[in-house]
Amino acid sequence: MSQEREVTTGIVGVDLHREARQVPDDAPADWGASAGLKHVGRRAPRLDGIEKVTGRARYTTDVRLPGMLYGRVLRSPHAHANVRHIDPSPALRQPGVKAVVVLDHVLGTATEEGEGSGKGPTPVPQLRYAGQPIAAVAATTPEAAEAALLHIVVDYEVLPHAVTAEDALREGAPLVFRRPVKMEASAGGGGAGGGMPQHGNLRGPKRQGRAGLEPAEARRRVEAALAGAHAVVRGTYLTQVQTHSALEPHGLVAQWSSKSGADELTVWASTQGIFSVRDELAEVLGLKQSQVRVITDYCGGGFGAKFGAGNYGVLAAKLARQAGAPVRLCLNRQEEHESVGNRPGSRQEVALGADREGRLVAIQVQGYGTGGAGAGAGFAGPAQNLYRCDNIYTEESDVFTHTGPLAAFRAPGHPQGAFALEQAMDELAERLGIDPLELRERNDPLPARREERKRGAAAIGWQGRSPAGQGPAEGPGGSLRRGIGVAQGVWYYLINRDSHAEVRLHRDGSIELLSGVQDIGGGIRTPLAQVVAEELGVSPQQVRVTLGDTRLPPGPGSGGSVTTASITPAARDAAHAALLALRKELATVLALAPERIVLGPGGQIEVGGQAMTLPKALSRMRKESVVGSGERQLDYTPPGQAPSPGRSPGRRGVGQLGGVHFAQVLVDTATGVVRVERVVAAQDCGRPLNALLTESQVHGGVIQGLSYALFEERRMDRRTGLMLNANLEQYKIAGALDVPRIDVILLEELRGRSSTDAAGIGEPSTVPTAAAVANAVYNAIGVRVRELPITPARVLAALAARARQVTPGRPR
Amino acid sequence: MNAFVWIDVSSVEQAAAELAATRGGQSGVVSEGGAVLKAGGLDLLDQMKEGLIAPGRVVNLRRAARPGDVHGLNEIREAPADGPREACLRIGALVTLQRVADDPLVRRLAPALAQAAAGAATPQVRQVATVGGNLLQRPRCWYLRSALHPCKKKGGGVCFAQEGENELHAIFDNAVCAAVAPSSLATALVALEGQVVAVGPGAAPRRMLVSDLLLAPSQAGPPGSPTSLVHDHRLAPAEVLTTVEVPLRPGRRSAYVRAKQKQSFDWPLVEIAVSLPAAGAAQQGADPKAGADAGPRVVLGAVAAVPWRARDAEAALSRLARPLDDAAGLRQVAEAALRGARPLAHNGYKLDVVRAMVIRAVHQALGGQNLGGHESP
């Protein structure tokens, strides 16, 4: 049953006020602003920091079991081929080899209707990208396994390939798929339903009007609005393929055992979702969910690409069963780059129209994404959701290529979409002769972003910004130009209701929190301990947190930035429930009416008018322990409004998250080299539970975003269809000297949605960065680079193109 | 990676003998099962992990740097003139890049070399990578580094870079193979007229100018010859590079600058090393040992398979009386540096970068400031 309560809402320091919400009867009290709290909101260092820096933290790649074998995967050396015949048996006769498995079904790519039935000439599916797994070997050493791969006899029928969108769109291009496809979404989002038109390698378009409008009608209105607009900007934007490049590779260790005659599979996995790994293994191997146990103590990053068991996981489990021994299968860096996901590239044509007052009258984005052998490479999120506009129309298609398939990647589609839309907004502001921030002020309905613009502008010194290309020339030969740019992001408030926690209070005063959520590197253990500590009136160090095991109460997969918003209310509710259980136990022991025992805020306990500490209260129990359970409730809602059902990640949530980034760059106009000197990142994530860890997440988002803006790109050779930079040397990622000063401005925005009112930060923090850098580059040099990454070659080409325009006929 | 036998040697001579005992060697081309010399091991490990080479024996030179090592493998010192040999700075082959960057002698006597070492790779790499290994590493061309691309430099029939992804490739002498020389030290050493000392089995040490050590594609010998395209340098398979020598020329000024896309862990897009004789030295023949070639040197890196001497730029520079006050003259020097350039489809931007960096290198050499763009020193 629920009751109506007043809760604190608004942005702290701006419009904090009280509002009514329907709240479950047994829900803990409203916390108010974090300034009044002891632990929540504080800059608490990671509780597992010492374990991590001393190397004691056990990652999946650290797991070593007695008798463990090493798995290696045979992968396609061709971008496109059929396997006419495969004979794995010679590999089995190699020294040290204990098992060989041929893969009969490939996960992670789009699938054709009726595909995967194994009806082809061999059990091996069509090879659609170089690096596609074919078979695997388990042996007593990694070297023996590697060597044995050469003894799997494969007869390839090599077929022509197309690894770039241009090649794939050519008349008569080799087809990646012959029949219509669909693609399963992961817990990180993405996916593509069936029923889309598909011609050659082009699938789509998916047409969307503004909410509630027929696409065709929306398109008519957008075109009419553009025709009548006071100002129109149009531009084509290209973005590259970025690979996830998590520090820890994908991998797992699989071990079979037998419990009461039934098979059981235990795996240690580097994953963002232990339950999705469990479910995929159970499905593929024909086991019950309860027969599979997945453990993740620590995970060295996933960024969206580590959901489900993966081909390597299925192979490892099958190898382990065949060998009768545990098998470790961890990918190397080349496999990481080629075969386990990427952020798809895109080509976007953007048109924006505005009236005389700078109000948007039309937003149109059309184009395609290139997700290799995967579908769902869209980018329309920002165009559809960032600004208030009556006329919005987007068209997104997939272009299939013979390259590794996309996977969800930190705000799928959004950095691409923001790169195009936010540069177009910058251009529109200039066309209208108004400040870029003012243009956004007039079109952006989100209060959080308004505050972020205000605070961010003050921090970066927006007032002192020079007009585009007119800043002072510095450095050798006056070739250095400085610029400042701004861009906005949008993400969604998403939760996952499969979020359970259990709090145990023991008679000796010790406290445990158990939940099957996994820590993917963000450090969820610490805010969980803070939340429980706040509720119980103890210190976070006193809360022993156990995570990352499917034997624990189910936790959410860490995708869609749902983790903190989903699991921390469950943990607080569990702590509260444990206190209620303690009160009941004390009432029994002390023979008091339960109302005589009063639970106050911050774990205060009053027994018959006398304060009692928690350890004291616990010591009075007859039971050894009391246990409280919590699960993620529906969001609290204003009176009269039905509770909103929880949304699965990947769909629009019940509210937006913002984020405004300001970048300051220094461009060397003689060499084209761009350096980001400073980023101010203003973000909202509901109630930040731990400012230190939240800032760390934002640092990561900014660094990954600027690395995307300036450096990262998967390079394919058109002729051979192979990736050329499948390592961390030639695949360029920002290093220490490329990381600028980053100032994080965190709003505390309360909405009265749950008992912690937390929202996510992982994805929103990377959406606007590349666009902000691009706008800063424009501000520095007065010419726009509309293609990522912004390399020296592209900067020099843009400068040269402008020089030709300014002085026509001047030879270079 | 394949299994191999690890051999610690205690002297250069023993290393040479071990290398001679098996086919293969350090010249980039290692026959399967052959022996290969290891110093820091960085490039060697890369090549083995990529499956480019599968040596049967790895001869570890690092233990040869010990008391009594006559070659000074781990030493940096100033050697006085000795008969026909002029005074020089001697740097052992096992000296790490970080030491080269930090050493006061190198910084004073051969600033271009210290500057080249300073910004290379990463601090971690510089602590392990050696002078010898840096000079003899294989090019980083991504076609060469991919076992699945049978390129000409691996003995195959194609240079994939010609029609492929070539923005990091050569703009000079690139018609046969477009890989660029990877060694920043080599670029600086050519500008400084440096030479290497190598010891073969049972042979006296021989000296070779760094500018002669590395092989340009256009000079490649026929397939199967010791100077064929698959070789990067002229050392024999069992020769061990022991020392680098930089002649000391009083009053000479030198500088090295590089332009990198990333400031951490990246290879230069373009690098320039210049050395300028003491004022008047070239004109007046004040330094007879330097001979006819005593003018300024302008050497371009990451633009060709070898450090590229821009002789036209050198000539133009030698004509400038006061380069720092002559912006137009310096622009002509930079333009002259590009004579003979033939960019491929995607690396034409390197011309602009060369133009800018040549001027900065001269400024840095004469003004003493680091003008390598906005790179932190």
Interface residues (C-beta under 8 A of the other chain):
Chain A: P77 A130 E143 E146 A147 G475 P476 G477 S479 L480 L666 D668 A670 T671 G672 V673 R675 L710 F711 R715 D717 R718 R719 T720 L722 L724 N725 E729 Q730 K732 A734 G735 A736 L737 D738 T791 P792 A793 L796 A797 A800
Chain B: M1 N2 A3 D46 T122 R140 W142 Y143 R145 S146 L148 H149 F160 E163 G164 E165 E167 A259 K260 Q261 K262 Q263 S264 F265 D266 L269 V270 H346 N347 Y349 D352 V353 R355 A356 M357 I359 R360 H363 L371 G373 H374 S376
